[in-house]
Amino acid sequence: MEFLQWLKDWGAAASSVAALCTVGGLILRQIKKLIKQHAAPLDALKKSLDSNNAATRAALKYSIVRAHEDYTKAGKIGRLTLECVLDMHKQYQELGGNGFVEDLVADLRALPPDMGK
């Protein structure tokens, strides 16, 4: 009788383990489904943000290049204007800009200050 009881207990334990594995598998499948559903909108959002950052970086680069052209031609630069250019340069770098404008910013820093208006 002892063996039969052991066999019943073992069968009950095996059934419980099988049921838990089945439930765990169903839960895991639902989690994967939810991740997949939310991954697509997050990927689209990341792509949009990356595109926006690239456009902002390009606009900052253009503004720094234009400032360099205008103020080196004038031979001087106002203090506030230089501060704006330096801020644009900082933002350009933080958005992943390369060293393209480093020399331009250095040229602007070297210009004498505009003592006029």
C-alpha positions in Angstrom: 0.0 0.0 0.0 2.8 2.3 0.7 4.1 2.2 -2.9 0.6 3.0 -4.2 0.3 6.0 -1.9 3.8 7.1 -3.1 2.7 6.7 -6.7 -0.4 8.7 -6.1 1.5 11.5 -4.4 4.1 11.5 -7.1 1.4 11.7 -9.8 -0.3 14.6 -8.0 3.0 16.4 -7.8 3.8 15.8 -11.5 0.4 17.0 -12.4 0.9 20.2 -10.4 4.3 20.8 -12.0 2.8 20.3 -15.5 -0.1 22.7 -14.7 2.3 25.3 -13.4 4.5 24.9 -16.5 1.5 25.3 -18.7 0.3 28.5 -16.8 3.9 29.8 -16.9 4.1 29.3 -20.6 0.8 31.1 -21.2 1.9 34.0 -19.0 5.3 34.2 -20.9 3.5 34.1 -24.2 1.2 37.0 -23.1 4.3 39.0 -21.9 6.0 38.5 -25.2 2.9 39.6 -27.0 2.6 42.8 -25.0 6.3 43.6 -25.5 5.8 43.1 -29.3 2.8 45.3 -29.3 4.5 48.2 -27.5 7.9 47.8 -29.3 6.6 49.1 -32.6 5.3 52.4 -31.3 8.5 52.9 -29.2 10.6 52.2 -32.3 8.6 54.7 -34.3 9.0 57.3 -31.5 12.7 56.7 -31.4 13.0 57.1 -35.2 11.0 60.3 -35.0 13.2 61.6 -32.2 16.4 60.7 -34.0 15.1 62.5 -37.1 14.2 65.6 -35.1 17.6 65.6 -33.4 19.3 65.3 -36.8 17.3 68.2 -38.2 18.1 70.4 -35.1 21.8 69.5 -35.3 21.8 70.5 -39.0 20.0 73.8 -38.2 22.5 74.6 -35.5 25.4 73.8 -37.8 24.0 76.0 -40.5 23.6 78.9 -38.0 27.1 78.6 -36.8 28.5 78.5 -40.3 26.4 81.6 -41.2 27.5 83.5 -38.1 31.1 82.6 -39.0 30.7 84.0 -42.5 28.9 87.2 -41.3 31.1 88.1 -38.4 34.5 87.2 -39.8 33.6 89.4 -42.8 32.6 92.2 -40.4 35.8 91.6 -38.4 34.1 91.8 -35.0 31.4 90.1 -33.0 29.2 91.3 -30.2 29.5 89.7 -26.7 25.9 88.5 -26.7 26.1 87.2 -30.2 29.2 85.2 -29.3 27.4 83.8 -26.2 24.6 82.7 -28.5 27.0 81.0 -30.9 28.8 79.3 -28.0 25.4 78.1 -26.7 24.5 76.8 -30.2 27.9 75.0 -30.4 27.2 73.4 -27.0 23.8 72.2 -28.1 25.2 71.0 -31.4 27.8 68.8 -29.5 25.2 67.5 -27.1 23.1 66.4 -30.1 26.0 64.4 -31.4 27.5 66.9 -33.7 31.1 66.3 -34.8 34.0 68.6 -34.8 33.1 70.3 -38.1 32.4 73.7 -36.5 35.3 73.6 -33.9 37.6 75.8 -36.1 34.7 78.1 -36.9 33.8 78.7 -33.3 37.5 79.2 -32.5 37.7 81.9 -35.2 34.6 83.7 -33.7 36.1 83.6 -30.2 39.3 85.2 -31.6 37.4 88.1 -33.2 37.6 91.5 -31.4 34.5 92.5 -29.6 32.0 94.9 -31.2 31.9 97.9 -29.0 29.0 99.5 -30.9 25.4 98.8 -30.2 
